[in-house]
Amino acid sequence: MNRSSRLNRTLGAALALLGLAVAAQAVPVNQTITTYYSDKTLTTEVGTFTLACNGQQKRTGTTSKFSIKQSIPCNPGTTPPPGGCTCYLDGRLATCPPHACD
């Protein structure tokens, strides 16, 4: 094997490894904001989790089995998800109370 083909092979392997290391991160279609509450009345907030359109995440406080998850489209003109929010009571999908999506 000549020197040129060894160099090409080594360079090709290095570029392949670099490509694996720089894998693209998918960004979400919707920004989501999950607000956690102390109980099923959904009145006392204990924490939040936000997944932004650029993929950044932010957590505050604590999580619980009682939460409201709001979805906001990342692209202008995109139809928001039906109802705009989803509620979980005792960790199970539930009907949101009237004030939940305000």
SULNORPE-V866545 format. One record per helix or strand. SS is the DSSP state (~ for helix, > for strand). FROM is the first residue (numbers start at 1). TO is the last residue. Records with the same first field share a line. If there is no record, write none. Layout:
SS: FROM-TO, FROM-TO
//
This chain:
~: 3-21
>: 30-37, 45-51, 57-61, 66-73, 85-89, 92-94
//
